Amino acid sequence: MKTKNLNFLLAALLAFGLSACGDAGKTEENKDNTTTENKGGEGKKESTELGDKSKCGSTSISFDSKKVSGAGFEAKYAAAKLHEMQSDGKKYPSVWVLLANYEKEGSYLQEPKTEGQRRVILSFNGVSGQSLAIGSYNVEGKGFGADASLGGGIGSKDANVSLSNGKGMGEITYISVDKICGTYSIEDAGGTVIKGSFSVPLER
């Protein structure tokens, strides 16, 4: 994958938790294609959907790495958050799908703190100047808004793992105002494997 810096970012997020991101990921005026708009001053909202909702199945995941085992993992927390990222002055949309075998505390999912806690972050990164789209996201993409790319990482109390020379694909199959669905199958040369599907709430 040509996204060493992207995976460095994911590793940092895994290491320090998502709290460091604060509100920086909020989109400007909800400019993506799946916004809820107030039209005509009538107080009525019209939602826009992309993709096929019938393709939304269950949320499932299997993963493994040399540092963090996926044995016995059961997702107790599953959600996604839409962020607006920026690289070299160019903004691009990014959805982070978060899966953990523990519940969040307060307003966000904490980093793993106790033995046995594990968290997976999948980062679906869109194209600069465009809305987040349904379709394929390539682990070997350039990232940072240059194309539709995918990154991933696994974290535990004692270790964090991001993809190194990864390969594989992810797909977003459905996006609405408050839900996102898709699949992913990624791996790297170091033996890390992350596979599964998601049908989770989307926070903006």
TAZI-V520988 format. One record per residue. N is the residue number from 1. PSI is psi in whole degrees, -180 to 180 (999 if undefined). OMEGA is omega in whole degrees, 0 to 359 (* if undefined). Layout:
BEGIN
n->{N N}
psi->{PSI PSI}
omega->{OMEGA OMEGA}
END
This chain:
BEGIN
n->{1 2 3 4 5 6 7 8 9 10 11 12 13 14 15 16 17 18 19 20 21 22 23 24 25 26 27 28 29 30 31 32 33 34 35 36 37 38 39 40 41 42 43 44 45 46 47 48 49 50 51 52 53 54 55 56 57 58 59 60 61 62 63 64 65 66 67 68 69 70 71 72 73 74 75 76 77 78 79 80 81 82 83 84 85 86 87 88 89 90 91 92 93 94 95 96 97 98 99 100 101 102 103 104 105 106 107 108 109 110 111 112 113 114 115 116 117 118 119 120 121 122 123 124 125 126 127 128 129 130 131 132 133 134 135 136 137 138 139 140 141 142 143 144 145 146 147 148 149 150 151 152 153 154 155 156 157 158 159 160 161 162 163 164 165 166 167 168 169 170 171 172 173 174 175 176 177 178 179 180 181 182 183 184 185 186 187 188 189 190 191 192 193 194 195 196 197 198 199 200 201 202 203 204}
psi->{142 33 53 -44 -36 -44 -29 -41 -45 -40 -40 -41 -41 -39 -39 -2 166 -8 -28 -20 -25 -133 12 -20 1 139 154 116 23 60 0 175 -3 37 167 119 147 111 144 8 16 -2 7 142 137 121 147 136 150 137 -168 109 -27 -17 -6 110 -144 166 121 153 143 138 161 151 170 -27 -30 118 144 5 129 10 129 121 115 -19 128 115 168 151 132 127 156 112 167 136 126 40 -2 131 146 151 147 131 126 116 124 128 131 155 27 162 159 157 122 -137 -6 165 121 160 156 130 -26 162 131 -17 136 149 139 133 126 129 107 112 123 -173 138 133 -1 163 157 133 157 158 -165 146 124 129 -29 14 170 -32 -176 38 -4 -30 -178 107 165 135 164 156 156 138 148 -176 -35 -11 153 137 126 158 138 120 49 166 162 -179 157 162 131 121 -18 137 132 -171 -36 19 147 143 154 -173 166 148 103 154 168 176 -19 1 3 133 132 120 151 -161 161 145 92 160 144 123 139 999}
omega->{182 186 179 180 178 179 173 177 179 179 179 178 178 184 188 179 183 182 182 182 180 180 185 183 181 180 176 174 181 188 181 186 184 181 170 187 176 186 172 179 184 179 179 181 180 182 179 179 174 176 186 182 181 178 178 178 179 174 181 180 168 180 176 174 181 183 182 180 176 183 176 182 175 185 175 175 179 181 179 178 178 180 169 182 179 176 181 177 180 181 178 181 178 175 176 176 185 177 181 178 175 182 176 175 182 188 181 180 179 172 179 184 185 181 178 177 180 182 177 175 173 184 176 188 183 184 180 178 180 176 174 188 169 181 188 177 191 177 181 178 181 179 177 176 181 180 179 187 183 174 180 178 180 179 173 179 188 185 174 183 172 183 176 185 185 174 180 186 168 178 169 185 183 174 171 180 187 180 176 181 177 180 179 175 186 179 176 185 181 178 176 180 176 182 175 180 179 174 195 174 178 178 182 *}
END
